[in-house]
Amino acid sequence: MSAPEHNHVPAVRPHCCPCCDHLETGDDGISRRRFLSGAALGGVALTGLSWSVLSAAEAEEESAPKRRPLVVKPIFTYRTYSRRPQRSWRSWGGIENQQRADEELVRIQGELKKLKETADFPIEFLPVAAIRGGGDLAKVDDIDKADTLLVYAANGDLNAIAKLKKDTIFFCRYKSGPVYLWYEIISPRFLRQHSDKLAFEDLDFGDVVIDDQDEILWRLRSLCGLRNATGSGIVAVGGPSGWSCRQAPDLAREQFKLDIHTVTYKDLGELIKAAMADEAAVKRAKQRADKYLKLPNTPLETKRSFVDNAFLLDQIFRNLMKKANCGALTINGCMATIMPMSQTTACLPLSTLNDDGYLAFCESDFVVIPSGILLAHISGKPVFLQDPTYPHDGIITLAHCTAPRKMDGKTLEPARIVTHFESDYGAAPKVDMHKGQQVTMIAPDFKAERWMGLLGVIEDHPFHPICRSQIDVRYEADDDVVAERMPGFHWMLAYGDYRRELAYALRRTPIEWDYLG
């Protein structure tokens, strides 16, 4: 007996983004309302796009833009004393005279040198300023150059520093050298200003470090990531959008000052047509495809022509980013619109771009893209945008067709080159991410008010009939809590543990960090 038909049940389109099912859709596969809304919110269109112009400024051999160094101004605040008979003449602290202050300055300089050598992110320390009070602070002539202040708070006036309204880390000694006065009183006298509540909007208890240099380092890593993410540029092919949230591009611009450059599909189509007619460009794409397919653990399980065309599309994307003077790109309509134009899919180009240090995202989903930009700039590694599933038994499956292979920023993971799943067309990497690898996961909400965070370990990289790069990740949080608290749709993931850095960075935004664990 055949199953009855339920004509009243709407069909689900073969699409990673079912949010667009109910929208008016144009011939190019993009919702006109969504595209127009995104274009209005998202930024300025790139102009002067011709293959002759873009190819003349070839970007193939150039590396992706590097992260800008975080510029840090170290400030040593202290006082000296003269003994007075039968009077209290000194405050707490082991620095009483200029000789001890000079010795402490040498110690600070040595520690800063080690911090710079240890940092896995770009950082520049300005010369240490040794000051006794607010008046001396006014004489420091390079504070305006600094992104962040690192204050060695032995003694002296911290209120003048707070008035500068800069990101500030306060370091106090207990056992790592001469004990500092502010080790005793930084909470009641400074942060709480003689009250029971935090007195500052832009400073809080997490800005204080006692003794531990590693505690300084991860905070600086966080601020470096935030500085590089804020105001960064991104090319949006087909226009910026948001999964189930038309305001997502505008929120991204508001909260992270993203500079979104729109490239229309009409312009992209002309670029692809011209590139395909350029014998030199086609030859170069085939040479790059040859080189890629000769990499270890890279079996080809789709048509070779799809890979050749993918590397031609990769080159177009690189040149567009160079034209926009940025290192990030996202593509809208990647589930259908790009395929007839490029005779392949965007999956493999997005993977190869990420492996080469660019940021490349599918689906133009600015609900999740800001989290990827921030996480990548904090970690210095590629990030993986994916679809989550339902949490169960301490496991969640995450999958997409555009995964990077150099998830640690250095080593190529094994990858089968197969078709994009939903279309069974083109070229996509099925990346076998490293079992046992610790990962940080972010689930942003649609309103850009809360990012849920999870720490997990990759348990398996199966090959189910879903998006090609797929991982089962085990986490420690309660399944019901994860199910109730996971917001939005797309997630972002990176190798390593960056919970602290994300929390510290997001404190400077309107977004709440909701870590489960």
C-alpha positions as CSV (number, residue, x, y, z in Angstrom):
1,M,0.0,0.0,0.0
2,S,1.5,3.3,-1.0
3,A,1.9,6.1,1.4
4,P,-0.7,8.9,1.2
5,E,0.3,12.2,-0.3
6,H,0.2,15.2,2.0
7,N,-0.1,18.0,-0.5
8,H,-0.5,20.6,2.3
9,V,3.0,20.0,3.5
10,P,5.5,22.3,1.9
11,A,8.5,20.7,0.2
12,V,11.9,21.5,1.4
13,R,14.2,22.7,-1.3
14,P,17.6,21.0,-1.7
15,H,19.4,23.9,-0.2
16,C,21.6,24.6,2.9
17,C,19.6,27.8,3.5
18,P,15.9,26.9,3.6
19,C,15.1,30.4,4.9
20,C,14.8,31.6,1.3
21,D,12.1,29.1,0.4
22,H,9.3,31.4,1.1
23,L,10.8,34.5,-0.6
24,E,10.3,35.8,-4.1
25,T,13.2,34.4,-6.1
26,G,14.6,35.8,-9.3
27,D,15.9,34.0,-12.4
28,D,19.4,34.0,-10.9
29,G,18.3,32.0,-7.8
30,I,18.6,34.9,-5.4
31,S,15.7,36.5,-3.6
32,R,15.3,39.9,-5.2
33,R,13.9,41.3,-1.9
34,R,16.8,39.8,0.1
35,F,19.4,41.0,-2.4
36,L,18.0,44.5,-2.6
37,S,17.7,44.7,1.2
38,G,21.3,43.4,1.6
39,A,22.7,45.8,-1.0
40,A,21.0,48.7,0.7
41,L,22.5,47.7,4.1
42,G,25.7,46.2,3.0
43,G,28.1,48.7,1.5
44,V,29.5,50.0,-1.8
45,A,29.6,48.2,-5.1
46,L,33.0,47.5,-6.6
47,T,33.3,49.3,-9.9
48,G,35.7,49.2,-12.9
49,L,35.6,45.4,-12.9
50,S,37.1,44.1,-16.1
51,W,39.2,41.0,-16.6
52,S,41.9,43.0,-18.3
53,V,42.2,45.3,-15.3
54,L,42.0,42.6,-12.7
55,S,44.4,40.2,-14.4
56,A,46.9,43.0,-15.0
57,A,47.3,43.2,-11.2
58,E,47.6,39.4,-10.8
59,A,47.3,38.3,-7.2
60,E,48.1,34.6,-7.6
61,E,51.6,34.7,-6.3
62,E,50.9,37.1,-3.5
63,S,50.0,36.0,0.0
64,A,46.9,37.1,1.8
65,P,47.1,40.4,3.8
66,K,48.8,39.9,7.2
67,R,47.2,40.8,10.5
68,R,48.1,44.3,11.6
69,P,50.3,44.3,14.7
70,L,48.6,45.3,18.0
71,V,50.5,48.5,19.2
72,V,50.9,48.4,22.9
73,K,52.2,51.2,25.2
74,P,53.6,49.9,28.4
75,I,53.3,52.4,31.3
76,F,55.1,51.9,34.7
77,T,53.4,53.9,37.5
78,Y,55.3,54.3,40.7
79,R,56.2,56.6,43.6
80,T,59.3,57.0,45.8
81,Y,59.4,57.8,49.5
82,S,61.6,59.5,52.1
83,R,61.7,58.1,55.6
84,R,60.0,60.2,58.3
85,P,60.6,59.5,62.0
86,Q,57.6,58.3,64.0
87,R,55.3,58.6,61.0
88,S,53.8,56.3,58.4
89,W,55.9,57.3,55.4
90,R,55.3,54.6,52.8
91,S,52.4,52.7,51.3
92,W,52.4,48.9,50.6
93,G,54.9,47.9,48.0
94,G,58.5,46.9,47.4
95,I,59.5,49.9,45.3
96,E,60.4,52.7,47.7
97,N,63.2,54.6,46.0
98,Q,64.5,55.4,42.5
99,Q,67.1,52.6,42.5
100,R,64.3,50.0,43.0
101,A,62.2,51.7,40.3
102,D,65.1,51.5,37.9
103,E,65.6,47.8,38.6
104,E,61.9,47.3,38.1
105,L,62.0,49.1,34.7
106,V,64.7,46.7,33.6
107,R,62.6,43.7,34.7
108,I,59.6,45.0,32.8
109,Q,61.7,45.5,29.6
110,G,62.9,41.9,29.9
111,E,59.4,40.6,30.3
112,L,58.1,42.6,27.3
113,K,60.9,41.1,25.2
114,K,59.8,37.6,26.1
115,L,56.2,38.4,25.5
116,K,57.0,39.6,22.0
117,E,59.1,36.4,21.3
118,T,56.3,34.2,22.7
119,A,53.4,35.8,20.9
120,D,51.8,33.9,18.1
121,F,50.2,37.1,16.8
122,P,51.7,40.3,15.6
123,I,52.5,42.8,18.3
124,E,54.6,46.0,18.7
125,F,55.6,47.4,22.1
126,L,56.4,51.1,22.3
127,P,59.0,52.2,24.8
128,V,58.1,51.9,28.4
129,A,57.0,55.2,30.0
130,A,57.9,55.4,33.7
131,I,55.6,58.0,35.4
132,R,54.9,59.1,38.9
133,G,51.5,60.8,38.4
134,G,48.9,62.2,36.0
135,G,51.1,65.2,35.2
136,D,53.8,62.9,33.9
137,L,51.3,61.0,31.8
138,A,50.5,64.2,29.8
139,K,54.2,64.3,28.8
140,V,54.1,60.9,27.1
141,D,54.0,61.8,23.5
142,D,53.3,58.4,21.8
143,I,50.2,57.3,23.6
144,D,48.0,58.2,20.7
145,K,49.9,55.7,18.6
146,A,48.8,52.8,20.9
147,D,45.9,50.5,20.5
148,T,46.3,49.2,24.0
149,L,47.9,50.3,27.3
150,L,49.7,47.8,29.5
151,V,50.0,49.4,32.9
152,Y,52.5,48.1,35.5
153,A,50.6,49.5,38.4
154,A,53.2,49.6,41.2
155,N,51.8,52.9,42.7
156,G,50.7,56.3,41.5
157,D,47.5,57.6,39.9
158,L,45.4,55.3,37.7
159,N,42.5,57.6,37.2
160,A,44.4,59.7,34.7
161,I,45.0,56.5,32.7
162,A,41.3,55.6,32.8
163,K,40.4,59.0,31.3
164,L,42.3,58.1,28.1
165,K,39.4,55.7,27.3
166,K,41.8,53.1,25.7
167,D,41.8,49.3,26.1
168,T,43.9,48.8,29.2
169,I,45.4,45.8,31.0
170,F,46.6,46.4,34.5
171,F,49.5,44.2,35.8
172,C,50.2,43.9,39.5
173,R,53.0,41.9,41.2
174,Y,52.7,39.7,44.2
175,K,55.3,37.0,43.8
176,S,56.9,37.8,40.5
177,G,58.9,40.7,41.8
178,P,58.5,43.5,44.3
179,V,54.9,43.6,45.4
180,Y,52.8,46.4,44.1
181,L,50.6,48.7,46.1
182,W,47.7,48.3,43.6
183,Y,47.8,44.5,44.3
184,E,46.0,45.5,47.5
185,I,43.6,48.3,46.4
186,I,43.0,48.2,42.7
187,S,39.5,46.8,43.3
188,P,38.1,49.1,46.0
189,R,39.9,52.3,45.2
190,F,40.2,52.2,41.5
191,L,37.7,49.8,39.8
192,R,34.9,50.4,42.3
193,Q,36.0,54.0,43.2
194,H,35.2,53.6,46.9
195,S,31.8,51.9,46.2
196,D,30.5,48.4,45.9
197,K,29.9,48.5,42.1
198,L,32.2,48.7,39.1
199,A,32.6,52.4,38.4
200,F,33.7,52.3,34.7
201,E,31.9,51.3,31.5
202,D,35.0,50.5,29.6
203,L,37.1,48.8,32.3
204,D,36.3,45.8,34.5
205,F,37.7,43.2,36.8
206,G,38.9,41.1,33.9
207,D,41.4,43.8,32.9
208,V,43.6,43.0,36.0
209,V,46.4,40.5,35.9
210,I,48.4,39.3,38.9
211,D,52.0,38.0,38.2
212,D,51.2,35.7,35.3
213,Q,52.7,36.7,31.9
214,D,50.5,34.2,30.1
215,E,47.4,36.0,31.4
216,I,48.8,39.2,29.8
217,L,49.5,37.3,26.5
218,W,46.0,35.9,25.9
219,R,44.4,39.3,26.6
220,L,46.7,40.9,24.1
221,R,45.9,38.1,21.6
222,S,42.2,38.9,22.0
223,L,42.7,42.6,21.5
224,C,44.9,42.0,18.4
225,G,42.1,39.9,16.9
226,L,39.4,42.5,17.7
227,R,41.5,45.3,16.3
228,N,42.1,43.4,13.1
229,A,38.4,42.3,12.8
230,T,37.0,45.8,13.4
231,G,36.8,47.9,10.3
232,S,38.1,45.1,8.0
233,G,36.9,44.7,4.5
234,I,35.1,41.9,2.7
235,V,33.9,41.3,-0.8
236,A,30.3,40.1,-1.1
237,V,29.7,38.4,-4.4
238,G,26.0,38.6,-5.1
239,G,25.5,41.0,-2.3
240,P,25.5,40.7,1.5
241,S,22.7,38.8,3.2
242,G,21.8,36.9,6.4
243,W,20.2,33.6,7.1
244,S,16.7,34.5,8.2
245,C,17.9,38.0,9.1
246,R,17.8,40.8,6.5
247,Q,19.4,43.2,9.0
248,A,22.5,41.1,9.5
249,P,24.8,43.1,7.1
250,D,23.7,46.3,8.8
251,L,24.4,44.9,12.3
252,A,27.8,43.6,11.2
253,R,28.7,47.1,9.9
254,E,27.4,48.7,13.1
255,Q,29.1,46.4,15.6
256,F,32.3,45.6,13.8
257,K,32.5,48.4,11.3
258,L,32.8,45.9,8.4
259,D,33.6,47.5,5.0
260,I,31.4,45.4,2.6
261,H,32.2,45.6,-1.1
262,T,29.4,44.3,-3.3
263,V,30.1,42.5,-6.6
264,T,27.0,41.8,-8.7
265,Y,26.5,38.5,-10.4
266,K,26.2,40.4,-13.7
267,D,29.8,41.7,-13.2
268,L,31.0,38.3,-12.0
269,G,29.5,36.6,-15.0
270,E,31.4,38.9,-17.4
271,L,34.6,38.3,-15.5
272,I,34.2,34.6,-15.7
273,K,33.4,34.7,-19.4
274,A,36.5,36.9,-20.1
275,A,38.7,34.7,-17.9
276,M,37.6,31.5,-19.8
277,A,38.5,33.2,-23.0
278,D,42.0,34.1,-21.7
279,E,44.3,31.2,-22.8
280,A,47.0,32.3,-20.4
281,A,44.5,32.4,-17.4
282,V,43.1,29.0,-18.3
283,K,46.5,27.5,-18.7
284,R,47.6,28.8,-15.3
285,A,44.4,27.5,-13.7
286,K,45.1,24.0,-15.1
287,Q,48.7,24.2,-13.8
288,R,47.5,25.1,-10.4
289,A,44.9,22.3,-10.5
290,D,47.7,19.9,-11.4
291,K,49.8,21.0,-8.5
292,Y,46.9,20.7,-6.1
293,L,45.9,17.3,-7.2
294,K,49.4,16.0,-6.7
295,L,49.3,16.9,-3.1
296,P,49.5,13.9,-0.7
297,N,46.1,12.5,0.3
298,T,44.1,14.4,-2.4
299,P,42.2,11.8,-4.5
300,L,40.0,13.1,-7.3
301,E,36.5,11.7,-7.3
302,T,34.8,14.2,-9.6
303,K,35.4,15.5,-13.1
304,R,38.8,17.1,-13.6
305,S,37.3,20.0,-15.6
306,F,35.4,21.0,-12.4
307,V,38.7,21.4,-10.6
308,D,40.3,23.3,-13.5
309,N,37.4,25.7,-13.5
310,A,37.5,26.0,-9.7
311,F,41.1,27.3,-9.9
312,L,40.0,29.8,-12.5
313,L,37.3,31.0,-10.1
314,D,39.8,31.0,-7.3
315,Q,41.9,33.4,-9.3
316,I,39.0,35.7,-10.0
317,F,38.2,35.8,-6.3
318,R,41.8,36.7,-5.4
319,N,41.9,39.5,-7.9
320,L,38.6,40.9,-6.6
321,M,39.9,41.0,-3.1
322,K,43.1,42.7,-4.3
323,K,40.9,45.3,-6.1
324,A,39.0,45.9,-2.9
325,N,42.2,46.0,-0.8
326,C,41.0,43.3,1.6
327,G,41.6,39.7,2.5
328,A,38.0,38.3,2.9
329,L,35.3,37.2,0.5
330,T,31.8,35.7,0.7
331,I,29.5,34.5,-2.0
332,N,25.7,34.6,-2.2
333,G,23.7,32.3,-4.4
334,C,26.4,29.7,-4.1
335,M,23.9,26.9,-4.2
336,A,22.8,27.6,-7.8
337,T,23.7,30.9,-9.3
338,I,27.4,30.5,-9.6
339,M,27.3,27.0,-11.2
340,P,26.1,27.9,-14.8
341,M,28.5,30.8,-14.9
342,S,31.6,29.1,-13.7
343,Q,30.9,25.5,-14.8
344,T,31.8,24.4,-11.3
345,T,31.0,25.2,-7.7
346,A,32.5,27.7,-5.3
347,C,33.3,25.1,-2.7
348,L,36.9,24.2,-3.7
349,P,37.9,27.9,-4.3
350,L,36.7,28.9,-0.9
351,S,38.7,26.0,0.6
352,T,41.9,26.9,-1.2
353,L,41.6,30.6,-0.4
354,N,41.2,29.8,3.3
355,D,44.3,27.5,3.1
356,D,46.3,30.5,1.7
357,G,45.4,32.8,4.5
358,Y,42.4,34.6,3.1
359,L,38.9,34.4,4.8
360,A,36.4,32.9,2.4
361,F,32.8,32.1,3.4
362,C,29.9,30.6,1.5
363,E,26.3,31.8,1.6
364,S,27.0,35.5,2.4
365,D,25.5,35.0,5.9
366,F,26.4,38.0,7.9
367,V,24.7,36.5,11.0
368,V,27.8,34.3,11.4
369,I,30.5,35.9,9.2
370,P,31.5,38.5,11.9
371,S,32.2,35.6,14.3
372,G,34.5,34.0,11.7
373,I,36.4,37.2,11.1
374,L,37.0,37.7,14.8
375,L,37.9,34.1,15.5
376,A,40.3,33.9,12.6
377,H,42.0,37.1,13.6
378,I,42.3,35.9,17.2
379,S,43.6,32.5,16.4
380,G,45.6,33.3,13.2
381,K,44.1,30.1,11.7
382,P,41.4,29.3,9.1
383,V,37.9,28.9,10.4
384,F,35.1,26.5,9.3
385,L,31.6,27.8,8.7
386,Q,29.2,24.9,9.0
387,D,25.6,23.7,9.5
388,P,25.0,22.3,13.0
389,T,22.6,19.4,13.7
390,Y,20.7,18.4,16.8
391,P,22.8,17.8,19.9
392,H,22.5,14.3,21.4
393,D,24.6,12.0,23.6
394,G,27.2,14.7,24.0
395,I,27.7,14.8,20.2
396,I,26.9,17.3,17.5
397,T,27.5,16.8,13.8
398,L,28.8,19.8,11.9
399,A,29.0,19.8,8.1
400,H,29.6,22.0,5.0
401,C,31.2,21.7,1.6
402,T,33.7,24.5,1.9
403,A,36.1,23.4,4.7
404,P,39.7,24.6,4.7
405,R,42.4,21.8,4.8
406,K,45.0,23.8,6.8
407,M,42.8,24.1,9.9
408,D,45.9,24.5,12.1
409,G,47.2,27.1,9.7
410,K,50.1,24.9,8.5
411,T,49.3,21.2,7.8
412,L,47.1,19.9,5.0
413,E,44.5,17.5,6.2
414,P,43.6,14.6,3.9
415,A,40.8,15.5,1.5
416,R,38.8,13.7,-1.2
417,I,37.8,16.0,-4.0
418,V,34.2,15.1,-4.7
419,T,31.0,16.9,-5.9
420,H,29.0,19.5,-3.9
421,F,26.4,17.4,-2.2
422,E,23.1,19.0,-2.9
423,S,23.8,19.5,-6.6
424,D,26.1,16.5,-7.0
425,Y,28.1,18.8,-9.3
426,G,31.4,20.7,-9.3
427,A,34.3,20.2,-6.9
428,A,34.2,20.2,-3.1
429,P,36.7,18.9,-0.5
430,K,35.7,16.2,1.9
431,V,38.2,17.2,4.5
432,D,39.1,14.6,7.2
433,M,39.7,16.8,10.2
434,H,42.0,15.5,12.8
435,K,40.4,13.1,15.4
436,G,41.1,14.2,18.9
437,Q,41.6,17.8,18.0
438,Q,40.2,20.4,20.4
439,V,38.0,23.0,18.8
440,T,36.2,26.2,19.7
441,M,32.7,26.6,18.4
442,I,30.5,29.7,18.1
443,A,26.8,29.9,17.4
444,P,25.7,33.5,16.8
445,D,22.1,34.5,17.3
446,F,20.0,36.3,14.6
447,K,19.8,39.6,16.6
448,A,23.6,39.9,17.1
449,E,23.0,40.0,20.8
450,R,24.4,36.7,22.0
451,W,27.0,34.2,20.7
452,M,26.8,30.8,22.3
453,G,30.2,29.1,22.8
454,L,31.2,25.5,23.1
455,L,34.5,23.7,23.5
456,G,34.7,20.2,22.0
457,V,36.9,17.5,20.6
458,I,36.6,16.0,17.1
459,E,35.5,12.4,17.5
460,D,35.0,11.3,14.0
461,H,34.9,12.5,10.3
462,P,32.2,10.3,8.8
463,F,30.9,10.4,5.2
464,H,27.1,10.6,5.5
465,P,24.9,11.9,2.6
466,I,25.1,15.4,3.9
467,C,27.5,18.3,3.2
468,R,30.8,16.8,2.3
469,S,33.2,18.0,5.1
470,Q,31.6,16.6,8.3
471,I,32.7,16.1,11.8
472,D,31.2,14.6,15.0
473,V,32.3,16.8,17.9
474,R,32.0,15.7,21.5
475,Y,31.3,18.3,24.1
476,E,30.9,18.3,27.9
477,A,27.8,20.5,28.3
478,D,24.3,19.0,28.9
479,D,22.5,18.1,25.7
480,D,19.3,19.8,26.8
481,V,21.1,23.0,27.7
482,V,22.8,23.0,24.3
483,A,19.5,22.4,22.5
484,E,17.8,25.1,24.4
485,R,20.5,27.7,24.2
486,M,21.8,27.2,20.6
487,P,20.6,30.3,18.6
488,G,20.7,31.3,14.9
489,F,21.7,28.7,12.4
490,H,25.2,28.6,11.0
491,W,28.1,27.9,13.4
492,M,31.8,28.8,13.2
493,L,34.7,26.7,14.4
494,A,38.5,26.9,14.8
495,Y,41.2,24.5,16.0
496,G,42.2,25.3,19.6
497,D,40.7,26.8,22.7
498,Y,39.9,30.5,22.4
499,R,37.1,30.9,24.9
500,R,38.8,33.5,27.0
501,E,39.9,35.6,24.1
502,L,36.4,35.6,22.6
503,A,34.8,36.6,26.0
504,Y,37.4,39.4,26.5
505,A,36.9,40.8,22.9
506,L,33.1,40.6,23.0
507,R,33.0,42.6,26.2
508,R,33.9,45.5,24.1
509,T,30.8,45.0,21.8
510,P,27.1,44.8,22.5
511,I,27.3,41.0,22.1
512,E,27.0,38.6,25.1
513,W,29.4,35.6,25.2
514,D,27.3,32.7,26.4
515,Y,29.7,29.9,27.1
516,L,28.3,26.5,27.9
517,G,30.7,24.5,30.0
